[in-house]
Amino acid sequence: MAVWGWPRRMAASFGPSFLCLVCLIYFIQGFRSFVWTAVSYQMKDVMKLTPSASQFLVSLAYFPWSIKPIYGILSDCIPIKQRKRTPYLIISSFLSLLPWLILGLSQTLRSSANMLTALLIVQNLGSAMADVVIDAMVAEAVRSAGPEFAGDLQSLSWSSMAVGGIFGSLLGGYALSNLPIHAIYVVFSALPFFQLVSCMFVEDSPKGFQSAIDEHKYVDNQSAVTAFSEKGSSEALGYEGTRRRKGTRQNNKRRPLPKRTEANEKHNGSINSSPSLSLTSAFFSLCTAFKQPTILRPMAWFFFSNVTIPNISTVMFYYQTEELHLEASFLGTGRVIGWFSLILGTYTYNRYFKHKKLRNILVFAHVGLAIICLLDIVLVSRLHVQYGIGDKYMVLWGSALADAINQFKMMPFLILSGQLCPPGIEGTLFALFMSINNLGSTLGSFMGAALASALNISTAQFDNLALGLSVQLIGTLLPIGFLFLIPKEVTGLTS
């Protein structure tokens, strides 16, 4: 009965339709690897693009993920009592569906690099919008049901995405070996269509929040952040998605509602009366939360750490397929191992690292990523051949370790973002934190495209690839010198 108790409690608290929608959207986010593998081969084999051109177009296509706060503001500016988020999910599902149908049915459009990029931008716009909205709905649902479900709902989301990634990677390689690329686009479009239909059956009553309770929680969080800034101790912060100290929880129960909060409650009644005022309040709350030094400084470092690393993953894809002649099915298997490593990295972080100093965690992460760069340099330089190590083993180990180590950068900031989520602007704040990461990664990807172009790396010319990887290695180690931006006593748990 214990095995089935957890799903029953979740269903009773959130509703089966809502849980299914959360699982479906995150599953599709992971399953996108099924179709994006086909996009990579479309650019390489059909359009005959150079590695640098493909890297640039992919970076451009993913740009909508860098402006996620805009979608959050659009969904949060509606007054709480009138707010419904499923219409945004319906729009985003349609935007996710339409480009794949067009690419699958129109040979002319999918043969044009400009049209392909435009359609992929629209598709990523829909996916990013759905991601923002579902994150906000999860945050609202946790507030309504209670903090004891925060970790459970987040675990369900990540597990669904990981399962989607595993199946997408496995089936993607098989599909490329047995189906034409345009058929893969059509097959994948069935999932966003199913998401579109599912959104119409999810009950989206604007539950809202009790203003006093929510303001109380937010003031508590802000007080904790201020105390943390003054004391330099991570124990001053509380996070609803993790286990709180019993003493802190009891103190919060006994703490009376401040008079300032009561005034804010009355003020919020007028704020929520019109979208324009709600938008102003959202910006104010967002700035109040984000300007805290314990948030601003780490996020500045996080952005910098992504920008300094030139991403040449698309170039490595060209090298693996053109020079090493690795099959699509094998590359799909490598991505499956990467997804399993992501799960393993999350578990390892929660089990062994979350109580460590954040600076030490980030040093470990970047040194680990530098080692991955060294493995790629060994692969490109063919140094492993003299020791009898096959190319496939080098690629698999590199993929597995990279995805696992990356989690040691992501987890603390995901926890930090959930910690300072003011009532009513969940979508905006979550989107802001994630867009900082995405924008940094996008700029790093553009730098990778420029680096590949400067080194004259082409489909038949990989002589300078080792030099490009050496530049990436230096860029990976550079952020370690700026770790003074991270408060010294902050831990990976920040609670």
Summary of the structure (lengths in Angstrom):
residues: 495
radius of gyration: 23.1
end to end distance: 32.4
largest distance: 74.1
contacts: 1717
relative contact order: 0.15
helix: 80%
strand: 1%
